[in-house]
Amino acid sequence: MKTKAFIFFILFQLLLATAFAQKNAGLNTLLNKNAEFILPQTTDKISAALHAKTIITDNVNDGERYAEWITSSGLGVYTNLGDEKTVNDI
């Protein structure tokens, strides 16, 4: 019985660490005092705030460009790109 409790405790700690890492993913520099995104932003600023490389893809069907950032904590941010690599919504 003690081994099951120990395993449950370890899994809970891992889950807690993952949730904490996602909360502190570096988005605070992109937010205003009301916790709203300050937009438009450039992909370079978002990439610097998230410490993640920007992955830009083109959708052949609708002709739009999309940007994607995957942080080290596993948080994924996706958006479509406007003119000159600007982000208008996330």
C-alpha positions as CSV (number, residue, x, y, z in Angstrom):
1,M,0.0,0.0,0.0
2,K,2.9,2.4,0.7
3,T,4.3,1.9,-2.7
4,K,1.0,3.0,-4.3
5,A,0.9,6.1,-2.2
6,F,4.5,6.9,-3.0
7,I,3.9,6.5,-6.8
8,F,0.8,8.7,-6.5
9,F,2.8,11.3,-4.7
10,I,5.6,11.3,-7.3
11,L,3.0,11.6,-10.2
12,F,1.3,14.5,-8.4
13,Q,4.6,16.3,-8.0
14,L,5.4,15.9,-11.7
15,L,2.0,17.2,-12.6
16,L,2.4,20.2,-10.3
17,A,5.9,21.0,-11.7
18,T,4.5,20.9,-15.3
19,A,1.6,23.2,-14.4
20,F,4.0,25.7,-12.7
21,A,6.3,25.7,-15.7
22,Q,3.5,26.5,-18.1
23,K,2.3,29.3,-15.9
24,N,5.7,30.9,-16.0
25,A,6.3,30.4,-19.7
26,G,7.5,34.0,-20.2
27,L,4.3,35.6,-21.5
28,N,4.4,38.4,-19.0
29,T,6.4,40.7,-21.2
30,L,3.7,40.5,-23.8
31,L,0.8,41.3,-21.4
32,N,-0.5,44.7,-20.1
33,K,-1.5,45.3,-16.5
34,N,-4.9,43.7,-17.2
35,A,-3.3,40.5,-18.4
36,E,-4.3,41.1,-22.0
37,F,-2.0,40.6,-24.9
38,I,-0.5,43.8,-26.3
39,L,-1.1,43.5,-30.1
40,P,0.2,43.8,-32.8
41,Q,3.5,42.2,-32.0
42,T,6.3,41.0,-34.2
43,T,7.3,37.3,-34.3
44,D,10.8,38.3,-33.0
45,K,9.3,39.8,-29.8
46,I,7.1,36.8,-29.2
47,S,10.0,34.4,-29.9
48,A,12.3,36.3,-27.4
49,A,9.6,36.3,-24.7
50,L,8.9,32.6,-25.1
51,H,12.6,31.6,-25.6
52,A,11.4,29.5,-28.5
53,K,12.1,29.5,-32.2
54,T,9.4,30.7,-34.6
55,I,8.1,28.1,-37.0
56,I,6.4,29.7,-40.0
57,T,4.2,27.6,-42.3
58,D,2.2,28.4,-45.4
59,N,-1.2,27.0,-45.9
60,V,-1.7,26.2,-49.6
61,N,-5.4,25.9,-49.4
62,D,-6.3,29.4,-48.1
63,G,-3.0,31.2,-48.9
64,E,-2.4,32.3,-45.3
65,R,0.8,32.1,-43.3
66,Y,0.9,30.8,-39.7
67,A,3.4,31.0,-36.9
68,E,4.0,28.5,-34.2
69,W,6.1,28.5,-31.0
70,I,6.7,25.4,-28.8
71,T,8.2,26.3,-25.5
72,S,10.5,24.1,-23.4
73,S,7.6,23.5,-21.0
74,G,5.4,22.1,-23.8
75,L,3.2,25.2,-24.2
76,G,2.2,25.7,-27.8
77,V,1.3,29.1,-29.2
78,Y,-0.3,29.3,-32.7
79,T,-1.4,32.3,-34.7
80,N,-1.9,33.5,-38.3
81,L,0.5,36.2,-39.6
82,G,-0.4,39.6,-41.0
83,D,1.7,41.8,-43.2
84,E,5.5,41.8,-42.6
85,K,5.3,39.0,-39.9
86,T,3.1,40.9,-37.5
87,V,0.8,39.0,-35.1
88,N,-2.6,40.6,-34.7
89,D,-4.3,37.9,-32.6
90,I,-3.2,34.8,-30.6
